Amino acid sequence: MSGDIPVGGHAYRVEPLDIFDQFDIARRLAPIVTLLTMQKDREKLQKGFARAFVSMASGLSREDGQAVLVTCLSRVHRSQSGAYSPACMNGTMMFSDIGLQDSIDLLWHVLVASKIIDFFDVPPSVSKGKGAGAKA
């Protein structure tokens, strides 16, 4: 897990998604994250992410939206008396004080930790080496 992240007056830690969840989340969020990463100032992107994300997510089905939130929030742990407890287990939020703003802020941190934001922010690379079909 990464270091503590302050959100909503609590300390959290996030774990990156495994490769299968990264792919699932990336494909569900591709149109949204692609548009959001047009904002090149990462600090502005993070500050405006919650409102922009929720506005753009209107195109997601209920199932896709919940799958994104549950998958990402299941990788979040809250500090309590020196120990870390899961914020979301089996699709249920474990803390009733985590509202929409905090949950989307935590979603952002999971996307960053999983390098999904970076994936959409970097243009596809063009191979400069001699690959299959390249002429010598």
C-alpha positions as CSV (number, residue, x, y, z in Angstrom):
1,M,0.0,0.0,0.0
2,S,1.1,3.6,-0.6
3,G,1.5,6.3,2.1
4,D,-1.4,8.0,3.9
5,I,-3.7,10.1,1.9
6,P,-5.9,12.6,3.7
7,V,-9.5,12.7,2.5
8,G,-12.5,14.1,4.4
9,G,-10.5,14.4,7.7
10,H,-9.4,10.8,7.7
11,A,-6.2,9.0,6.6
12,Y,-6.5,6.4,3.9
13,R,-4.2,4.1,2.0
14,V,-4.9,2.8,-1.4
15,E,-3.7,-0.3,-3.2
16,P,-3.3,-0.3,-7.0
17,L,-5.7,-2.5,-8.9
18,D,-4.5,-5.8,-10.3
19,I,-4.0,-5.9,-14.1
20,F,-7.5,-7.5,-14.7
21,D,-9.3,-4.8,-12.7
22,Q,-7.1,-2.1,-14.3
23,F,-8.2,-3.3,-17.8
24,D,-11.9,-3.5,-16.7
25,I,-11.9,0.0,-15.1
26,A,-9.9,1.5,-18.0
27,R,-12.3,0.2,-20.6
28,R,-15.3,1.4,-18.7
29,L,-13.9,4.8,-18.1
30,A,-12.0,5.3,-21.4
31,P,-14.2,8.0,-22.8
32,I,-14.3,9.9,-19.5
33,V,-10.7,9.7,-18.5
34,T,-9.5,10.5,-22.1
35,L,-11.5,13.8,-22.0
36,L,-10.4,14.6,-18.5
37,T,-6.7,14.1,-19.2
38,M,-6.9,16.8,-21.8
39,Q,-6.4,19.1,-18.8
40,K,-2.6,18.9,-18.6
41,D,-2.3,20.6,-15.2
42,R,-2.5,17.6,-12.9
43,E,-3.3,19.7,-9.8
44,K,-6.3,21.3,-11.6
45,L,-7.4,17.9,-12.9
46,Q,-7.3,16.5,-9.4
47,K,-9.2,19.5,-7.9
48,G,-11.9,19.4,-10.5
49,F,-12.1,15.6,-11.0
50,A,-15.1,14.9,-8.7
51,R,-17.5,17.2,-10.4
52,A,-16.2,16.6,-13.9
53,F,-16.2,12.8,-13.4
54,V,-19.7,12.7,-12.0
55,S,-21.0,14.9,-14.9
56,M,-19.3,12.8,-17.5
57,A,-20.3,9.5,-15.9
58,S,-23.9,10.1,-16.8
59,G,-23.3,8.0,-19.9
60,L,-22.3,5.0,-17.8
61,S,-24.9,2.4,-17.0
62,R,-25.8,2.0,-13.3
63,E,-24.0,-1.4,-13.4
64,D,-20.9,0.1,-14.9
65,G,-20.9,3.0,-12.4
66,Q,-21.3,0.7,-9.4
67,A,-18.7,-1.7,-10.7
68,V,-16.2,1.1,-11.0
69,L,-16.9,2.5,-7.5
70,V,-17.0,-0.9,-5.8
71,T,-13.8,-2.2,-7.6
72,C,-11.9,0.9,-6.8
73,L,-13.1,1.6,-3.3
74,S,-12.4,-2.0,-2.4
75,R,-8.7,-1.1,-2.7
76,V,-9.1,1.7,-0.1
77,H,-8.3,1.3,3.6
78,R,-9.0,3.8,6.4
79,S,-6.7,4.4,9.4
80,Q,-8.4,3.7,12.7
81,S,-6.5,3.6,16.0
82,G,-3.3,2.7,14.1
83,A,-4.8,-0.1,12.0
84,Y,-6.2,0.0,8.5
85,S,-9.7,-1.2,7.8
86,P,-11.3,-1.7,4.4
87,A,-13.5,1.2,3.2
88,C,-15.6,-1.1,1.1
89,M,-16.2,-4.9,1.4
90,N,-18.4,-7.0,-0.8
91,G,-20.0,-3.9,-2.3
92,T,-20.9,-2.4,1.0
93,M,-19.3,0.8,2.3
94,M,-18.0,0.2,5.8
95,F,-18.1,3.8,6.9
96,S,-21.3,5.8,6.7
97,D,-19.5,9.1,6.7
98,I,-17.9,8.6,3.3
99,G,-20.0,10.8,1.0
100,L,-19.9,11.3,-2.8
101,Q,-17.1,13.9,-2.8
102,D,-14.9,11.7,-0.6
103,S,-15.6,8.6,-2.5
104,I,-14.8,10.2,-5.9
105,D,-11.6,11.7,-4.3
106,L,-10.6,8.2,-3.2
107,L,-11.5,6.8,-6.7
108,W,-9.0,9.4,-8.1
109,H,-6.3,8.1,-5.8
110,V,-6.9,4.5,-6.9
111,L,-6.8,5.5,-10.5
112,V,-3.5,7.3,-10.0
113,A,-2.0,4.5,-7.9
114,S,-3.1,2.0,-10.7
115,K,-1.6,4.3,-13.3
116,I,-4.9,4.5,-15.2
117,I,-4.7,8.3,-15.4
118,D,-1.1,8.1,-16.8
119,F,-2.2,5.5,-19.3
120,F,-4.7,7.9,-20.9
121,D,-2.5,10.9,-20.4
122,V,0.5,9.6,-22.4
123,P,0.2,9.5,-26.2
124,P,0.7,6.0,-27.7
125,S,4.4,5.5,-28.4
126,V,5.6,4.9,-31.9
127,S,8.2,2.1,-32.3
128,K,11.4,3.5,-33.6
129,G,13.2,0.2,-33.7
130,K,13.2,-2.5,-36.3
131,G,10.1,-4.6,-35.6
132,A,8.3,-7.2,-37.6
133,G,7.9,-6.1,-41.1
134,A,10.5,-3.3,-40.8
135,K,13.0,-3.0,-43.6
136,A,16.7,-3.2,-42.8
